[in-house]
Amino acid sequence: MSAAPIPLSRPAVDDELKQAVLAAMDSRQWILGPECRAFESDLAKYLGVNHAVLTNSGTAALWMGLEALGVKAGDEILVPSHTAFPTIEAICFAEATPVFVDVDAWYGMDAADAAAKVTPRTVGVVPVHIYGQPVDVTAVRDLTTRFGLWTLEDCCQAHGAAWGGRRVGSFGRAAAFSFYPSKNVTVMGDGGVLVTDDGEIAARTRRLRDHGRLNKDVHAEVGFNLRFNELQAAVGRVGLRRLDAMNDRRRALAARYHHTLAGLPLALPGERPHAHHVYHLFVVRTDRRGALAAWLKDRGIQTGIHYPVPGHRQPAVESLGAPALPRTERLVDEILTLPLSPGHTEEEIDRVAAAVRAFFSR
Ligand SMILES: *Cc1c(COP(=O)(O)O)cnc(C)c1O
C-alpha cells in the first residue's frame, strides 16, 4: 500500500474562513464594501504604509503601480529575469521595456548587474523578493539613489518577509502583493493589493481600478474594471491575522528540511544577512533535477519548478532580443521546489526528506 500523495502546497479551508464568507454576504455591498475597506486598512497597518488599494490580482497591482508612477512608452525598467512572468508582463502592458538582470547568490536581482545596464532611458527598478526572501535592500537603495530611479517592489511571494526588522512593501515608492491560492496570504481565488506611502499614487491607483472614475458619473481617464470583492476580502482578513503564525510555521518546516537534508549533494536555500525569509517556496538545487523530480513523483510527492523558462527567454518577449544571462540560465535547469506550506505536517516533510536521501544514496 502506498502512502497518501503530498501536494506542493495545501491552503487552509476551515470553519472560521467559511463563517467569514457567509457573514460578508449579508452587507449586499459585494464590491469594494466594508470588508474591502477594513482589509485595506489592516494591510496598511500590518505593512507600516499609509495606503493599500485592493485589486483583483497581483498582476493588476503591478500594472497600476507602474501607470501611477508615470511609466510611458520607451521607458526602460530594470527587472530580474528570474521571476514569475507577470512581473515582466506588467512592464510590457504599461508599454515600457523590461531590461533583464541576472541573479545574485540568493537568486534575487543582482544590483551590480542592474547598475551595469542603466541607460539614459532607465526610469525605475522592479526588484522581486523571490521565494519569500528579501532582495539585498541596501544594494537596491544604493542603485536607485545613484541613478535617480524609483522602486516598485514585487512582494507577491513575500508577505511578512522583512529586511533589518522592517517588512518588505515599505522600501520603494510602491509595492505589489498577490493573494493567489499558493501565496502566503490567499483569498480563495485571485486577488492583489498595491501599497504605498504616496497619496497621489494611491489616488491614481484607486481611479485606475474603477474605470478612471472621479465620481459616479465622471471619468477622468480610461482605466479598467480591476476592483475587488467583499467575500474574498473577508477571507483575506482572516489570512492576514494568521500570517505571522503561518510564516513561523513555514520557517519551522524549512528548518526541518535544512536539518534532515544536510550533507547531501544538494544546495539548500540560504538566508541572506539581515533578511527574514518567509519560505513562500522551498527551492533546492541539483544538477540531477529531472531524475530527482521523477523519483519523488513515483513516490506520490509533488514538486515544482519556479521557473523553468526565464523571463528573457519567453517567446512573448522574443522581439526584445535580450542578451544572455549565464547565472539565470544555469539556475533554471537546476532548481526544484519541494512541498512546503503551513498545512503540511512534520511527518510529510520527513517523508519528502527521506525520499530525497534515498535518491542520493542509491
Ligand atoms: C504570483 C506572482 C505574481 C502575479 O500575481 P497574480 O495574483 O497571479 O496576478 C507576480 N509576481 C510574482 C513574483 C508572483 O509570484
The ligand as a Gaussian input file, in Angstrom:
#p B3LYP/6-31G(d) Opt

LIG

0 1
 C        2.146000      35.376000      -8.240000
 C        3.111000      36.395000      -8.722000
 C        2.709000      37.484000      -9.499000
 C        1.326000      37.628000     -10.071000
 O        0.299000      37.592000      -9.158000
 P       -1.185000      37.187000      -9.662000
 O       -2.021000      37.461000      -8.462000
 O       -1.142000      35.734000     -10.001000
 O       -1.533000      38.047000     -10.803000
 C        3.653000      38.439000      -9.831000
 N        4.936000      38.326000      -9.434000
 C        5.355000      37.280000      -8.702000
 C        6.791000      37.212000      -8.287000
 C        4.473000      36.265000      -8.334000
 O        4.914000      35.213000      -7.637000

